[in-house]
Amino acid sequence: MSTLQRVIKIIEDQVGNRDIQSDTKLDYIGTDSLDEVEIVMLLEEDFSIELHDDALETLVTVQDIVDLVDSPE
């Protein structure tokens, strides 16, 4: 499973939306701050990485999350 597929699955499982693609804008998904914290925690667990709690605040699309996961700071 690719990074994109894994990220999409995590987001879909968290928010219940099943129409997420790489170019889907995060504000379209309709997450609230609790969802965002949960998504960050799930990403950290699934990819064995460490991200800041506010990591999603500066990102625009699902692909931005994939890029962040593929090269964490």
N, CA, C and O of each residue as an XYZ file, in Angstrom:
292
protein
N       0.848     -1.172      0.000
C       0.000      0.000      0.000
C       0.898      1.240      0.000
O       1.837      1.331      0.791
N       0.613      2.174     -0.870
C       1.432      3.374     -0.993
C       1.168      4.338      0.170
O       0.178      4.210      0.890
N       2.068      5.291      0.332
C       1.879      6.313      1.359
C       0.552      7.029      1.149
O      -0.184      7.253      2.110
N       0.240      7.389     -0.077
C      -1.017      8.079     -0.371
C      -2.211      7.238      0.067
O      -3.128      7.748      0.710
N      -2.203      5.963     -0.277
C      -3.319      5.084      0.089
C      -3.458      4.965      1.602
O      -4.570      4.950      2.129
N      -2.336      4.880      2.292
C      -2.367      4.774      3.749
C      -2.905      6.049      4.383
O      -3.712      5.989      5.311
N      -2.462      7.208      3.885
C      -2.926      8.497      4.411
C      -4.422      8.651      4.164
O      -5.161      9.061      5.060
N      -4.867      8.327      2.963
C      -6.294      8.432      2.640
C      -7.106      7.519      3.554
O      -8.156      7.929      4.050
N      -6.650      6.308      3.783
C      -7.380      5.379      4.651
C      -7.491      5.940      6.072
O      -8.553      5.857      6.688
N      -6.418      6.498      6.584
C      -6.434      7.075      7.932
C      -7.461      8.204      8.004
O      -8.253      8.268      8.945
N      -7.447      9.087      7.016
C      -8.385     10.213      7.018
C      -9.815      9.721      6.864
O     -10.710     10.167      7.582
N     -10.031      8.809      5.936
C     -11.383      8.280      5.719
C     -11.924      7.602      6.983
O     -13.084      7.789      7.348
N     -11.083      6.825      7.635
C     -11.509      6.145      8.852
C     -11.850      7.143      9.957
O     -12.757      6.904     10.754
N     -11.126      8.255     10.005
C     -11.348      9.245     11.060
C     -12.592     10.089     10.816
O     -13.352     10.357     11.746
N     -12.805     10.510      9.568
C     -13.901     11.449      9.309
C     -15.090     10.822      8.605
O     -16.128     11.466      8.456
N     -14.957      9.577      8.169
C     -16.077      8.908      7.527
C     -16.333      9.339      6.097
O     -17.330      8.923      5.506
N     -15.486     10.142      5.534
C     -15.632     10.592      4.152
C     -14.974      9.561      3.240
O     -13.855      9.131      3.520
N     -15.623      9.162      2.182
C     -15.087      8.130      1.287
C     -14.750      8.666     -0.101
O     -14.584      7.887     -1.039
N     -14.648      9.966     -0.238
C     -14.375     10.565     -1.541
C     -13.111     11.417     -1.485
O     -13.110     12.564     -1.931
N     -12.038     10.855     -0.935
C     -10.803     11.609     -0.725
C      -9.769     11.181     -1.751
O      -9.534      9.991     -1.961
N      -9.162     12.163     -2.381
C      -8.100     11.954     -3.372
C      -6.881     12.768     -2.958
O      -6.936     13.504     -1.973
N      -5.786     12.645     -3.693
C      -4.568     13.381     -3.342
C      -4.758     14.889     -3.422
O      -4.130     15.631     -2.667
N      -5.623     15.354     -4.333
C      -5.810     16.799     -4.474
C      -6.981     17.344     -3.652
O      -7.344     18.512     -3.785
N      -7.569     16.498     -2.803
C      -8.660     16.942     -1.941
C      -8.128     17.951     -0.933
O      -7.132     17.700     -0.255
N      -8.799     19.092     -0.841
C      -8.392     20.119      0.115
C      -8.883     19.730      1.505
O     -10.001     19.246      1.679
N      -8.019     19.954      2.482
C      -8.336     19.533      3.837
C      -9.556     20.264      4.389
O     -10.306     19.689      5.179
N      -9.771     21.514      3.992
C     -10.951     22.224      4.490
C     -12.232     21.642      3.894
O     -13.306     21.809      4.473
N     -12.139     20.964      2.750
C     -13.288     20.280      2.144
C     -13.705     19.058      2.963
O     -14.884     18.712      3.025
N     -12.729     18.416      3.584
C     -12.983     17.195      4.347
C     -13.847     17.492      5.571
O     -14.635     16.647      5.997
N     -13.704     18.671      6.126
C     -14.536     19.057      7.258
C     -14.057     18.555      8.602
O     -14.871     18.213      9.460
N     -12.754     18.504      8.799
C     -12.230     18.069     10.087
C     -12.293     19.215     11.091
O     -12.189     20.387     10.729
N     -12.465     18.851     12.356
C     -12.338     19.845     13.410
C     -10.999     19.627     14.094
O     -10.255     18.723     13.715
N     -10.681     20.434     15.090
C      -9.363     20.350     15.708
C      -9.119     18.991     16.372
O      -7.989     18.503     16.374
N     -10.153     18.383     16.930
C      -9.992     17.060     17.536
C      -9.680     16.007     16.467
O      -8.828     15.142     16.672
N     -10.373     16.086     15.327
C     -10.079     15.169     14.217
C      -8.628     15.324     13.779
O      -7.940     14.334     13.531
N      -8.166     16.572     13.684
C      -6.799     16.820     13.227
C      -5.775     16.218     14.178
O      -4.791     15.624     13.738
N      -6.002     16.369     15.486
C      -5.091     15.776     16.470
C      -5.101     14.252     16.337
O      -4.047     13.618     16.379
N      -6.285     13.669     16.177
C      -6.396     12.214     16.016
C      -5.681     11.752     14.743
O      -4.991     10.732     14.754
N      -5.846     12.496     13.653
C      -5.188     12.133     12.389
C      -3.676     12.177     12.556
O      -2.975     11.273     12.100
N      -3.167     13.222     13.207
C      -1.717     13.324     13.439
C      -1.238     12.124     14.259
O      -0.212     11.522     13.944
N      -1.980     11.782     15.304
C      -1.587     10.633     16.132
C      -1.600      9.332     15.336
O      -0.702      8.504     15.484
N      -2.609      9.151     14.497
C      -2.687      7.946     13.671
C      -1.569      7.897     12.638
O      -1.007      6.832     12.381
N      -1.244      9.039     12.048
C      -0.134      9.098     11.097
C       1.177      8.738     11.791
O       1.980      7.973     11.258
N       1.387      9.294     12.986
C       2.615      8.998     13.728
C       2.719      7.503     14.031
O       3.781      6.898     13.884
N       1.620      6.934     14.448
C       1.620      5.504     14.782
C       1.838      4.638     13.544
O       2.655      3.717     13.560
N       1.107      4.937     12.473
C       1.164      4.114     11.271
C       2.515      4.205     10.572
O       3.010      3.213     10.038
N       3.111      5.393     10.575
C       4.362      5.596      9.840
C       5.594      5.635     10.741
O       6.709      5.830     10.259
N       5.396      5.450     12.049
C       6.503      5.487     13.022
C       7.328      6.764     12.881
O       8.553      6.730     12.770
N       6.615      7.893     12.890
C       7.258      9.197     12.790
C       6.722     10.077     13.912
O       5.772      9.711     14.605
N       7.340     11.235     14.078
C       6.854     12.201     15.063
C       6.543     13.508     14.352
O       7.391     14.066     13.656
N       5.327     13.989     14.532
C       4.879     15.237     13.919
C       4.410     16.178     15.026
O       4.027     15.738     16.110
N       4.446     17.466     14.740
C       3.900     18.447     15.681
C       2.385     18.335     15.676
O       1.790     18.006     14.650
N       1.756     18.607     16.815
C       0.293     18.526     16.909
C      -0.397     19.437     15.908
O      -1.493     19.130     15.440
N       0.235     20.554     15.579
C      -0.369     21.501     14.637
C       0.143     21.305     13.211
O       0.061     22.214     12.385
N       0.667     20.123     12.932
C       1.271     19.854     11.626
C       0.300     20.055     10.472
O       0.717     20.466      9.389
N      -0.974     19.779     10.673
C      -1.947     19.869      9.584
C      -2.408     21.302      9.314
O      -2.991     21.570      8.264
N      -2.158     22.226     10.244
C      -2.666     23.587     10.103
C      -2.110     24.313      8.887
O      -2.803     25.151      8.310
N      -0.898     24.020      8.487
C      -0.275     24.727      7.364
C      -0.431     23.987      6.037
O       0.003     24.484      4.998
N      -1.042     22.813      6.062
C      -1.178     22.005      4.861
C      -2.510     22.289      4.184
O      -3.490     22.630      4.845
N      -2.542     22.148      2.860
C      -3.737     22.486      2.090
C      -4.436     21.244      1.542
O      -5.663     21.158      1.578
N      -3.668     20.290      1.039
C      -4.254     19.111      0.396
C      -3.767     17.820      1.059
O      -2.833     17.827      1.861
N      -4.415     16.731      0.709
C      -4.001     15.411      1.177
C      -2.580     15.119      0.696
O      -1.793     14.520      1.430
N      -2.247     15.528     -0.510
C      -0.895     15.324     -1.028
C       0.144     16.031     -0.150
O       1.260     15.534      0.003
N      -0.210     17.176      0.422
C       0.697     17.862      1.344
C       1.011     16.984      2.552
O       2.142     16.969      3.035
N       0.008     16.252      3.037
C       0.230     15.327      4.153
C       1.168     14.210      3.718
O       2.084     13.841      4.454
N       0.942     13.675      2.531
C       1.806     12.611      2.003
C       3.252     13.107      1.917
O       4.178     12.401      2.317
N       3.440     14.308      1.401
C       4.780     14.874      1.285
C       5.430     15.045      2.659
O       6.622     14.791      2.827
N       4.638     15.476      3.632
C       5.151     15.646      5.001
C       5.552     14.293      5.593
O       6.612     14.173      6.207
N       4.718     13.293      5.413
C       5.006     11.961      5.947
C       6.245     11.365      5.279
O       7.061     10.718      5.934
N       6.375     11.584      3.990
C       7.521     11.028      3.260
C       8.832     11.722      3.618
O       9.901     11.147      3.415
N       8.776     12.925      4.136
C      10.000     13.643      4.528
C       9.747     14.471      5.778
O       9.749     15.700      5.711
N       9.525     13.807      6.940
C       9.251     14.547      8.173
C      10.448     15.387      8.599
O      11.603     15.028      8.369
N      10.141     16.494      9.216
C      11.217     17.412      9.649
C      11.738     17.034     11.004
O      12.640     17.690     11.523
